[in-house]
Amino acid sequence: MTGGSVYGTGVVWELRAAPLAGGPSTLLDTGLISGTCGFSLPSAPSASRSPIAYLDAGADCDVTETRFATSDPVTGRRAAAVTRGGLAAGATRDGSTIYWLRVSNPAALTSVPGAGSCSVATAQCQLVASSLPDYGPLPAVRQASPADIDVARSDMGYRWVPGPAGTRLLRPPARVPCAPSSQAAYVYMSVRWRTGRHTVRVLRQDPRKAPRAVGSPQTRSNPIGLGLQSRLLRCGDRTRFTYVVTTGRTTRRVTFAVARAAAPSTQRP
């Protein structure tokens, strides 16, 4: 992705899995080129089976490393193994074999390893066939887009609807995906208006619990990508979010129910 809303130097990557039956995709991994130091880049996914195999490249600062990686699109669990003998400029998996382009002289590269790396004569690229490595588990991390995204235009089920006193409220979908089940699912709230002075609070009420505030009261119209968020920790959780809009001495409420899909009883590749 490119544009003014993305982080880093202005180009970022997302690795997603989309269900063949339709519906929201699952964010598996992300990458960017930092404006100060380092980069991360997921590439070359192979979706012939679950978990999905792909190539993960990155550097904290100066030392680049590439890894064979996997991500389960249902649970979100990830694993990886460092490529041996050099950096990987490309890879694809066929059954139990990974075919990859090994850059034996990484010092010849001046940019992120990728499709153009082997056009450098001194890179000493080799086409290698390797059996599947011993993948080691990676720590669980929240996967979030490296950009200020517009959730209403991103096919996630959010819609802007008319609210009290000329406000527009971000209505969350009635149902959010379970996947990835090992991570919390985030629900987003936001409000906009063009005229008037308003104070908008958001309350959350879980079953058999008292309402509680989500974030701080909003006194300004939110730009795209900014607002409030709340988590549904487990698949099958449900809650209600209430926008409390106060304009002068008048207060009105609008409530939306949200449920997280239940975990699948069986998992098939």
C-alpha positions in Angstrom: 0.0 0.0 0.0 1.1 3.5 -0.7 -0.1 7.0 0.1 -0.2 9.6 2.8 -1.9 7.4 5.4 0.8 4.6 5.5 3.6 4.6 8.0 7.4 4.5 7.5 8.7 5.8 4.1 5.3 5.6 2.4 5.1 2.0 1.2 3.9 -0.9 3.3 2.8 -4.5 2.8 0.0 -6.7 4.1 -0.2 -10.5 3.9 -3.8 -11.6 4.0 -5.8 -14.8 3.7 -9.2 -14.5 2.1 -11.9 -17.3 2.5 -13.0 -18.8 -0.8 -16.6 -18.5 0.4 -16.3 -14.7 0.8 -16.2 -12.4 3.7 -13.5 -10.4 5.5 -9.9 -11.4 5.0 -7.5 -12.3 7.8 -4.4 -10.2 8.3 -1.5 -12.6 8.8 1.6 -10.4 8.7 2.7 -6.9 7.7 5.8 -5.0 6.6 7.2 -1.5 6.1 10.4 0.3 5.4 11.2 2.5 8.5 11.9 6.1 8.1 14.8 5.8 10.5 16.3 2.3 10.4 15.3 -1.2 9.4 12.5 -2.9 7.4 10.2 -5.9 7.4 8.7 -7.6 4.3 6.4 -10.7 4.1 6.3 -12.1 0.5 5.9 -15.2 -1.7 2.9 -16.8 0.1 1.9 -20.3 -0.9 -1.7 -21.2 0.0 -1.8 -24.8 -1.1 -2.4 -25.9 2.4 -2.7 -24.7 6.0 -0.7 -23.2 7.6 0.2 -20.7 4.8 3.9 -20.7 4.0 5.7 -17.5 3.0 9.0 -15.7 3.0 9.8 -13.2 5.8 12.6 -10.7 5.4 13.6 -8.0 7.9 16.3 -6.0 9.7 16.3 -4.2 13.0 18.8 -1.8 11.5 21.8 -2.9 9.4 21.8 -6.7 9.5 19.2 -8.3 7.1 17.7 -11.7 7.9 15.4 -13.9 5.9 13.2 -16.7 7.2 10.9 -19.4 5.9 7.7 -18.6 7.8 4.2 -20.0 8.3 1.0 -18.5 9.6 -2.3 -20.4 10.4 -5.2 -18.3 9.0 -7.6 -19.8 11.5 -5.6 -19.5 14.8 -3.0 -16.9 13.8 -0.2 -18.9 15.2 3.2 -18.3 13.4 6.5 -20.1 13.1 9.7 -19.5 11.3 13.2 -20.9 10.4 16.2 -18.8 9.3 17.3 -19.5 5.7 20.7 -21.2 5.7 23.7 -20.2 3.6 22.5 -16.8 2.5 19.4 -14.5 2.1 16.3 -15.7 0.2 15.3 -13.4 -2.7 12.3 -15.5 -3.5 10.6 -18.7 -2.6 7.8 -21.1 -3.4 6.6 -24.2 -1.7 5.6 -27.4 -3.4 4.5 -30.1 -1.0 7.4 -30.9 1.3 9.9 -28.9 -0.8 10.8 -25.2 -0.8 12.4 -23.9 -4.0 14.2 -20.6 -3.3 16.7 -18.2 -4.7 19.7 -18.0 -2.4 21.8 -14.8 -2.4 25.2 -16.2 -1.3 26.8 -12.8 -1.2 24.3 -10.5 0.7 27.0 -7.8 0.9 26.3 -7.1 -2.8 22.7 -5.9 -2.1 22.0 -2.3 -1.4 18.2 -2.7 -0.9 15.5 -5.0 0.5 16.1 -8.6 -0.9 13.5 -9.4 -3.6 12.9 -10.2 -7.2 15.5 -7.8 -8.5 18.3 -9.1 -6.2 19.6 -11.7 -8.6 20.1 -9.1 -11.3 23.1 -7.9 -9.3 26.0 -9.9 -10.9 27.9 -10.1 -7.6 25.0 -11.4 -5.6 25.9 -15.0 -6.5 22.3 -16.3 -6.7 21.6 -20.0 -6.7 18.4 -21.9 -7.2 18.0 -24.2 -4.2 15.6 -27.0 -3.3 15.2 -27.6 0.4 13.1 -29.9 2.5 10.8 -28.3 5.0 12.8 -26.8 7.9 12.2 -27.3 11.6 9.9 -24.3 12.2 10.2 -22.7 15.6 7.2 -20.9 17.1 7.1 -17.1 17.0 5.7 -14.9 19.9 2.1 -13.9 19.5 1.7 -10.3 18.4 -1.3 -8.2 17.4 -1.4 -7.9 13.7 -2.6 -4.4 12.7 -2.3 -2.6 9.4 0.7 -0.3 9.2 -1.5 2.6 8.0 -4.4 4.7 9.1 -7.1 2.7 7.3 -10.7 3.7 6.6 -12.6 0.8 8.1 -15.9 1.9 6.3 -14.3 1.6 2.9 -12.2 -1.6 3.6 -15.0 -4.1 3.3 -15.0 -4.9 7.1 -18.7 -4.3 7.6 -18.6 -0.9 9.2 -21.0 1.9 8.0 -21.5 5.6 8.7 -25.1 6.2 9.9 -26.9 9.4 10.9 -26.7 10.1 14.6 -28.4 12.7 16.9 -28.0 16.4 16.3 -26.4 16.1 12.9 -23.6 13.7 14.0 -22.6 10.6 12.0 -21.8 7.5 13.9 -19.6 4.6 12.9 -21.8 1.5 13.1 -19.8 -1.7 13.7 -20.8 -4.9 12.0 -23.2 -7.1 14.0 -20.7 -9.9 13.7 -16.9 -9.8 13.5 -14.7 -12.8 12.5 -13.3 -15.3 15.0 -10.0 -15.6 13.0 -7.3 -15.4 14.0 -8.6 -17.1 17.2 -5.4 -16.7 19.2 -5.7 -12.9 19.1 -8.3 -10.5 20.4 -10.7 -9.0 17.8 -10.9 -5.2 17.8 -14.1 -3.3 17.4 -13.8 0.4 16.2 -16.0 3.4 17.1 -15.8 6.9 15.7 -18.0 10.0 15.3 -18.0 12.9 12.8 -19.9 16.2 12.5 -19.7 19.4 10.5 -21.4 21.9 12.7 -22.2 22.5 16.4 -20.6 21.5 19.6 -21.0 18.0 20.9 -19.6 15.6 23.5 -19.8 12.0 22.5 -19.1 9.2 25.0 -19.0 5.4 24.2 -20.2 2.9 26.7 -19.7 -0.9 26.6 -22.0 -3.3 28.3 -21.1 -7.0 28.4 -23.6 -9.6 29.5 -24.3 -9.5 33.2 -21.9 -6.6 33.8 -22.3 -2.9 34.4 -21.6 -0.5 31.6 -18.1 1.0 31.4 -16.6 3.8 29.3 -14.5 3.1 26.2 -11.7 5.7 26.0 -12.2 9.4 26.6 -15.2 11.6 25.6 -14.9 12.9 22.0 -15.3 16.6 21.6 -14.0 16.9 18.1 -15.0 15.3 14.8 -12.7 12.3 14.2 -10.6 12.2 11.0 -10.2 9.0 9.0 -8.2 6.3 10.8 -8.8 7.8 14.3 -11.4 7.0 17.0 -11.9 4.5 19.8 -11.4 0.7 19.9 -12.4 -2.1 22.2 -11.5 -5.8 22.3 -13.5 -9.0 22.2 -11.0 -11.4 23.7 -12.5 -14.8 22.8 -14.4 -16.3 19.9 -18.1 -16.3 20.8 -17.9 -13.1 23.0 -20.7 -10.5 22.6 -21.3 -7.0 23.8 -23.3 -3.8 23.2 -21.8 -0.4 22.4 -23.7 2.8 23.1 -22.9 6.2 21.7 -24.0 8.9 24.2 -24.3 12.2 22.3 -24.7 15.4 24.4 -25.5 18.6 22.6 -26.2 21.5 25.0 -28.6 20.1 27.6 -29.9 17.3 25.4 -28.5 13.8 25.6 -29.4 11.0 23.2 -28.2 7.4 23.0 -27.7 5.0 20.1 -26.8 1.3 20.8 -25.3 -1.4 18.5 -24.9 -5.0 19.4 -21.7 -6.8 18.3 -20.8 -10.5 18.5 -17.6 -12.3 17.6 -18.1 -15.5 15.6 -17.8 -18.8 17.4 -14.6 -20.9 17.0 -15.0 -23.5 14.2 -15.7 -27.0 15.6 -13.3 -28.5 13.0 -10.3 -27.0 11.2 -9.6 -28.2 7.6 -6.8 -27.1 5.3 
